[in-house]
Structures are given as structure tokens and as C-alpha cells.
């Protein structure tokens, strides 16, 4: 009697499980959403740096202050 030993893993191909040769690949951590507070904090730090460097207007009445058209 002959025994053959192989290492396989199962993978999904075209909606069906398929035996693939070799060990299973390392699982990849899923990309999660960045919390809103983190985005706002990054924006605040960036704006603070712009104020420090003098690249951002300091007053909302300044002509350089970005405005958007009204939605009326």
C-alpha cells in the first residue's frame, strides 16, 4: 500500500470550493472604515498647521476665505 501526503487548502473559485495545492495563504486584515472623529481631527491638525504657516485665512470675512454657492 502506498500513502501520498500532500498539503492542500480550499479556495472559492466561481462560487464553488476548489482544492488548491499548498498551504492556505495568510489571512489579510479587512480594511475598516476610518471613524469620523479621526477624519475631523486630521482636518483640524492640518488646518492648524496651515494657520501656523500663514497659508490659511484667519478671518471668515477675508476675501481668501473659501465660500460655496447657496443651495437656495
C-alpha positions as CSV (number, residue, x, y, z in Angstrom):
1,X,0.0,0.0,0.0
2,X,1.3,3.5,-0.9
3,X,0.5,6.6,1.0
4,X,0.7,10.0,-0.6
5,X,0.8,13.0,1.7
6,X,0.1,16.5,0.3
7,X,-0.8,19.8,1.8
8,X,-3.9,21.4,0.3
9,X,-6.3,24.2,1.1
10,X,-9.8,25.0,-0.1
11,X,-10.5,28.2,-2.0
12,X,-13.6,29.7,-3.6
13,X,-13.4,29.9,-7.4
14,X,-16.5,30.8,-9.4
15,X,-18.9,30.2,-6.4
16,X,-17.6,26.7,-5.7
17,X,-14.9,25.3,-3.4
18,X,-11.8,24.1,-5.1
19,X,-8.9,22.2,-3.6
20,X,-5.7,24.2,-4.1
21,X,-2.2,22.8,-3.6
22,X,0.0,24.1,-0.9
23,X,-0.7,25.7,2.5
24,X,-3.5,28.3,2.9
25,X,-2.4,31.9,2.4
26,X,-2.1,34.2,5.4
27,X,-5.4,35.9,6.1
28,X,-5.5,39.6,5.2
29,X,-7.0,42.0,7.7
30,X,-10.1,43.6,6.3
31,X,-9.9,47.3,5.5
32,X,-12.1,49.1,8.1
33,X,-13.8,52.4,8.0
34,X,-11.9,55.4,9.5
35,X,-14.1,56.9,12.3
36,X,-15.5,60.3,11.6
37,X,-13.8,61.8,14.7
38,X,-10.4,60.7,13.3
39,X,-11.1,62.4,10.0
40,X,-12.1,65.6,11.7
41,X,-9.1,65.5,14.0
42,X,-6.8,65.1,11.0
43,X,-8.5,68.0,9.3
44,X,-8.2,70.2,12.4
45,X,-4.4,69.4,12.7
46,X,-3.9,70.2,9.0
47,X,-5.8,73.5,9.3
48,X,-3.8,74.4,12.4
49,X,-0.6,73.8,10.5
50,X,-1.8,76.0,7.7
51,X,-2.7,78.8,10.1
52,X,0.8,78.4,11.7
53,X,2.5,78.7,8.3
54,X,0.2,81.6,7.3
55,X,-1.3,79.7,4.3
56,X,-4.9,79.9,5.6
57,X,-7.0,83.0,6.2
58,X,-7.6,83.8,9.8
59,X,-11.0,85.5,9.4
60,X,-14.2,84.4,7.7
61,X,-14.5,87.9,6.3
62,X,-11.2,87.6,4.5
63,X,-11.5,87.6,0.7
64,X,-9.4,84.4,0.6
65,X,-12.0,82.5,2.7
66,X,-13.5,79.7,0.6
67,X,-17.2,80.0,0.1
68,X,-19.7,77.8,-1.6
69,X,-22.8,78.9,-3.5
70,X,-26.0,78.9,-1.6
71,X,-28.4,76.0,-2.1
72,X,-31.5,78.2,-2.2
